Amino acid sequence: MKKFRFIILGAGPSGLTLAHSLLDRGVLRSEILVLEKETTAGGLCRSATVDDSPLDIGGGHFLDVKHADVLDFVFRFMPETEWNRHERVSKIHLRGQMVDHPLEANLWQFSKETQVDYLEAIAQAGCVRSDPTPESFATWIRWKFGASIADDYMLPYNQKIWSMDLDLLGTYWLHKLPEVSFRETLKSCLEGRPFGKLPAHGVFLYPKEHGYGEVWRRMADALGDSIAYGISIESVDLGTITINESWRADHIFNSAPWHHWLRWTDIPESVASDIRELRNAGIDVDYVPETFDGQAHWIYEPAQSLAHHRKLLRSNFCPGSCGYWTETNSVRSVSTTGWRHTNPYAYPVNTIGKPERVARILEWAKANQVTGFGRWGTWEHMNSDIAVKSALALGRSVA
Ligand SMILES: Cc1cc2nc3c(=O)[nH]c(=O)nc-3n(C[C@H](O)[C@H](O)[C@H](O)COP(=O)(O)OP(=O)(O)OC[C@H]3O[C@@H](n4cnc5c(N)ncnc54)[C@H](O)[C@@H]3O)c2cc1C
């Protein structure tokens, strides 16, 4: 039996950052153990070499530049000089045309006839007419964007990415979508230019010579044998805080999906039923060796006729590479003989009632000396920069 002050479950960006944050605050290496089920670190941010170039096996991953503390931390392991800075070029493939993302700021790029269709839809949208805010996802999307943008793009795209009944999704997370103003959109169409703020990743960083996984690999290397790989957790005794009858801790930090806990320990039925209700979407990443023309870094594909919902044109952000990869919800994937990586836990799904369920799960966990953090510990659709920011703060708060 080995005893630690902190055991961290998961060596993704959250677990790795938390371990470093604790070390930075004076916790000893011998007091920390990170348990990882895979044989390598990095979680969804891992990369592989495919066709002689890097490929991000969890889907397209780019580092946002908004948070200085996150960049300082990341640059400790991969200096700024090893990253390229890109002005984001992302496209939506719609009505046989490639237009810039976000759609509502770039309607001016369509034919006059399509502009009129979409402008008419926005003019009649519930939010523009100050109708009450709907509570179901599909109705909310129509209320926000108007019928034709919803039916051509937002609903088919969301149907593809979630591959579930969209009305099981809540609307509490949609505040992240931009405001749609009929006046601004009309002005943009008349003047033939975009309007509004750039979305997340307006500028992003991507390694010059590696995939996105390299920085997490280095971060893990720096932790040495504080990480144990290929670990299959069979049991957690919450009375003694002991994992697999081998590792005891004062406290567990969990960044692994809560569903696993149902197998590991006895959980009161009210909490277990909350855990069972948590939904996740799986994503298959497929490599296509042909190089796709155009300048885009990635392309959104709402057409139902294509299984995938996004193409990642790596030749436009990975110097010297060819080919592209696609992201497809695993439910929609068709079998392939090509290179594929399946991520069963890719997206936490924002179902109705999820925030309340997660709050109850975290409360039960806290009472048992377990803290949920990261994408799966909080069931939040956070990007890796936010995973780092939150784990840095968590480390500061406990040590
Ligand atoms: C398609 C897609 C695109 C994305 N694009 C971007 C992007 O462009 N930029 C960006 O910043 N972020 C992006 N993200 C988000 C990013 O992947 C996450 O923010 C980040 O990976 C979260 O880190 P995490 O450590 O919390 O979770 P994860 O990366 O999921 O890591 C969890 C870790 O826990 C381990 N684990 C799971 N179960 C167990 C178990 N039973 N025992 C032990 N260990 C376990 C896993 O193997 C994994 O290593 C994207 C995500 C997806 C799916």
The ligand as an ORCA input file, in Angstrom:
! r2SCAN-3c Opt
* xyz 0 1
  C     -13.291     17.468    -31.506
  C     -12.687     18.325    -30.425
  C     -12.032     19.489    -30.770
  C     -11.456     20.288    -29.787
  N     -10.807     21.416    -30.174
  C     -10.139     22.142    -29.270
  C      -9.356     23.251    -29.679
  O      -9.271     23.588    -30.859
  N      -8.675     23.946    -28.727
  C      -8.733     23.589    -27.411
  O      -8.070     24.245    -26.606
  N      -9.481     22.560    -26.995
  C     -10.193     21.827    -27.892
  N     -10.939     20.756    -27.491
  C     -11.110     20.506    -26.040
  C      -9.959     19.753    -25.382
  O      -9.835     18.481    -25.959
  C     -10.256     19.631    -23.893
  O     -10.438     20.891    -23.329
  C      -9.155     19.005    -23.078
  O      -8.752     17.799    -23.625
  C      -9.666     18.791    -21.654
  O      -8.685     18.161    -20.897
  P      -9.091     17.187    -19.721
  O      -7.814     16.725    -19.148
  O     -10.075     17.834    -18.850
  O      -9.872     15.975    -20.436
  P      -9.296     14.857    -21.410
  O      -8.396     15.423    -22.425
  O     -10.484     14.093    -21.894
  O      -8.412     13.939    -20.453
  C      -8.989     13.050    -19.535
  C      -7.931     12.020    -19.202
  O      -8.484     11.095    -18.270
  C      -8.105      9.782    -18.663
  N      -9.060      8.823    -18.134
  C     -10.325      8.588    -18.550
  N     -10.857      7.584    -17.864
  C      -9.916      7.178    -16.971
  C      -9.876      6.160    -15.989
  N     -10.909      5.333    -15.808
  N      -8.758      6.015    -15.245
  C      -7.690      6.826    -15.442
  N      -7.669      7.804    -16.393
  C      -8.777      7.974    -17.140
  C      -8.141      9.860    -20.193
  O      -7.442      8.779    -20.791
  C      -7.501     11.193    -20.430
  O      -6.096     11.097    -20.488
  C     -11.552     19.928    -28.426
  C     -12.200     18.746    -28.079
  C     -12.770     17.943    -29.057
  C     -13.456     16.661    -28.690
*
